């Protein structure tokens, strides 16, 4: 469960670029999913623990998957999901103590970090167990509805920019939707005409 530093999780540094995260995870850059391309490039890269029948050190890792979010090629957020079976028996206090070793004293229960409305990922993550924050990082530990643990490590600065860009991208998409539909219908008509002419 170790975080290994405040503005990072394990070897993943907030603000790091997509190629460096790709190299650390072994997941190809080409596997990244584009969420938006304007007004900023926003991408996600998903790593899942490989399946193996033998229990190696890597397989004993409690992390089941990590979703890395990038804003203009800078790592803005990690959503870390832990394997229920490999965290069974651990209490909230066990995890708080382990994470406090890496991220310092937790914030008082109920404290917010001064951000806006919750994102969809935050809403779906479950109950907040504890929070940590510094000038360049925020860490939130959740217990999910099926008692799974989730950790969200984020750069407040990059996440604020990503939230703004996400809202702008959504507005642009909604405004341009009628034009895209007209263009789609026009292309379908032209394709149908071309097909008829060929036959």
C-alpha positions as CSV (number, residue, x, y, z in Angstrom):
1,X,0.0,0.0,0.0
2,X,3.1,2.2,0.1
3,X,3.0,5.6,-1.6
4,X,6.7,6.3,-1.7
5,X,6.6,10.1,-1.7
6,X,4.1,12.8,-1.5
7,X,3.6,13.9,-5.1
8,X,3.7,10.4,-6.4
9,X,2.4,6.9,-6.0
10,X,5.1,4.2,-6.0
11,X,7.2,5.1,-9.0
12,X,4.6,7.2,-10.7
13,X,5.2,10.9,-10.4
14,X,2.3,13.4,-10.7
15,X,3.1,15.6,-13.7
16,X,5.0,12.8,-15.4
17,X,4.4,12.1,-19.1
18,X,2.6,9.3,-20.9
19,X,5.7,7.6,-22.3
20,X,7.3,7.4,-18.8
21,X,4.2,5.9,-17.3
22,X,3.9,3.5,-20.3
23,X,7.5,2.4,-19.7
24,X,6.9,1.8,-16.0
25,X,3.7,-0.2,-16.5
26,X,4.6,-2.0,-19.7
27,X,1.3,-0.8,-21.3
28,X,2.0,0.6,-24.8
29,X,1.3,4.3,-25.4
30,X,-0.9,3.2,-28.2
31,X,-3.3,1.7,-25.6
32,X,-4.1,5.1,-24.2
33,X,-7.7,6.2,-24.7
34,X,-8.4,9.8,-25.9
35,X,-11.1,11.3,-23.7
36,X,-10.9,14.8,-25.4
37,X,-8.6,16.3,-27.9
38,X,-9.7,19.9,-27.5
39,X,-9.4,22.4,-25.8
40,X,-6.8,20.1,-24.2
41,X,-5.6,16.6,-24.9
42,X,-7.0,14.4,-22.2
43,X,-6.1,10.7,-22.1
44,X,-6.4,7.6,-19.9
45,X,-4.1,4.6,-19.7
46,X,-5.3,1.5,-17.8
47,X,-3.0,-1.0,-16.2
48,X,-4.3,-4.3,-14.9
49,X,-2.3,-6.8,-12.9
50,X,-1.5,-9.7,-15.2
51,X,-3.1,-13.1,-14.4
52,X,-0.8,-15.8,-13.2
53,X,-1.4,-19.2,-11.5
54,X,1.8,-18.9,-9.5
55,X,2.1,-16.5,-6.5
56,X,5.2,-14.4,-7.2
57,X,6.1,-11.2,-5.4
58,X,4.4,-9.2,-8.2
59,X,1.3,-11.4,-7.9
60,X,1.1,-10.8,-4.1
61,X,0.7,-7.1,-4.9
62,X,-2.7,-6.0,-3.6
63,X,-3.2,-3.5,-6.5
64,X,-5.7,-4.9,-9.0
65,X,-5.7,-2.0,-11.5
66,X,-4.6,1.6,-12.0
67,X,-6.2,4.1,-14.3
68,X,-3.8,7.0,-15.1
69,X,-5.4,10.3,-16.3
70,X,-3.3,12.7,-18.4
71,X,-3.9,16.4,-19.1
72,X,-1.8,17.7,-22.0
73,X,0.6,14.7,-21.5
74,X,1.0,15.3,-17.8
75,X,-0.1,12.7,-15.2
76,X,-2.9,14.5,-13.3
77,X,-4.6,11.6,-11.5
78,X,-4.2,7.9,-10.6
79,X,-7.2,5.8,-9.6
80,X,-5.9,2.7,-7.8
81,X,-8.2,-0.2,-7.1
82,X,-7.1,-2.8,-4.6
83,X,-8.0,-6.5,-4.9
84,X,-10.7,-7.4,-2.3
85,X,-9.1,-10.8,-1.6
86,X,-5.7,-9.4,-1.0
87,X,-6.8,-6.7,1.3
88,X,-9.3,-8.9,3.3
89,X,-8.7,-8.5,7.0
90,X,-7.2,-5.1,6.7
91,X,-9.0,-2.4,8.7
92,X,-9.5,1.2,7.8
93,X,-6.9,2.0,10.5
94,X,-4.4,-0.3,9.0
95,X,-4.5,1.5,5.7
96,X,-4.6,4.9,7.2
97,X,-1.5,4.1,9.2
98,X,0.3,2.7,6.1
99,X,-0.6,5.7,3.9
100,X,0.2,8.3,6.7
101,X,3.7,6.9,6.7
102,X,4.1,8.1,3.1
103,X,1.8,11.1,2.9
104,X,2.0,12.6,6.4
105,X,-0.8,13.2,8.9
106,X,-4.2,12.8,7.4
107,X,-6.7,15.7,7.3
108,X,-9.3,15.9,10.0
109,X,-12.4,13.7,9.1
110,X,-14.9,15.6,7.0
111,X,-12.3,18.1,5.8
112,X,-12.6,19.0,2.1
113,X,-9.7,20.3,-0.1
114,X,-11.7,23.3,-1.4
115,X,-12.6,21.8,-4.8
116,X,-15.9,22.0,-6.6
117,X,-18.6,19.3,-7.1
118,X,-17.6,15.6,-7.0
119,X,-16.6,14.0,-10.2
120,X,-18.4,10.8,-11.4
121,X,-15.3,8.7,-10.4
122,X,-15.4,10.2,-6.9
123,X,-19.1,9.6,-6.5
124,X,-18.7,6.0,-7.6
125,X,-15.8,5.3,-5.3
126,X,-17.8,4.8,-2.1
127,X,-17.2,6.2,1.4
128,X,-14.3,8.5,2.1
129,X,-12.1,6.8,4.8
130,X,-9.3,9.4,5.0
131,X,-7.7,12.3,3.1
132,X,-4.2,13.6,2.8
133,X,-3.1,16.8,1.0
134,X,-0.2,19.0,0.3
135,X,0.7,21.9,-2.0
136,X,1.2,19.6,-5.0
137,X,-0.9,16.5,-4.2
138,X,-4.2,15.2,-2.8
139,X,-4.8,11.6,-1.7
140,X,-8.2,10.1,-0.8
141,X,-8.8,6.6,0.4
142,X,-12.3,5.2,-0.2
143,X,-14.0,2.0,0.9
144,X,-16.4,0.9,-1.8
145,X,-19.9,-0.6,-1.5
146,X,-18.5,-4.1,-1.6
147,X,-15.7,-3.2,0.9
148,X,-13.1,-2.8,-1.8
149,X,-10.5,-0.1,-1.3
150,X,-9.8,2.6,-3.8
151,X,-7.1,5.3,-3.6
152,X,-7.2,8.4,-5.7
153,X,-3.9,10.4,-6.0
154,X,-4.1,13.7,-7.9
155,X,-2.4,16.9,-8.7
156,X,-4.8,19.6,-7.6
157,X,-3.4,22.1,-10.2
158,X,-3.6,19.7,-13.1
159,X,-7.0,18.3,-12.0
160,X,-8.5,21.8,-11.8
161,X,-7.2,22.4,-15.4
162,X,-8.6,19.0,-16.5
163,X,-12.0,19.7,-15.0
164,X,-12.2,23.1,-16.8
165,X,-11.2,21.5,-20.1
166,X,-13.7,18.7,-19.6
167,X,-16.5,21.2,-19.2
168,X,-15.4,23.2,-22.2
169,X,-15.1,20.0,-24.3
170,X,-18.6,18.9,-23.4
171,X,-20.0,22.4,-24.3
172,X,-18.1,22.3,-27.6
173,X,-19.5,18.8,-28.4
174,X,-23.0,19.8,-27.6
175,X,-22.8,23.0,-29.7
176,X,-21.3,21.1,-32.7
177,X,-23.6,18.1,-32.5
178,X,-26.1,19.4,-35.0
179,X,-23.4,20.2,-37.5
180,X,-21.8,16.7,-37.1
181,X,-25.2,15.1,-37.6
182,X,-25.8,17.0,-40.9
183,X,-22.3,16.1,-42.1
184,X,-23.0,12.4,-41.2
185,X,-26.2,12.4,-43.1
186,X,-24.6,14.1,-46.1
187,X,-21.9,11.5,-46.1
188,X,-24.4,8.6,-45.9
189,X,-26.3,10.1,-48.8
190,X,-23.1,10.5,-50.9
191,X,-22.0,7.0,-50.1
192,X,-25.4,5.6,-51.1
193,X,-25.4,7.5,-54.3
194,X,-21.8,6.3,-55.1
195,X,-22.8,2.7,-54.4
196,X,-25.9,3.0,-56.7
197,X,-23.7,4.5,-59.5
198,X,-21.2,1.6,-59.2
199,X,-24.0,-1.0,-59.4
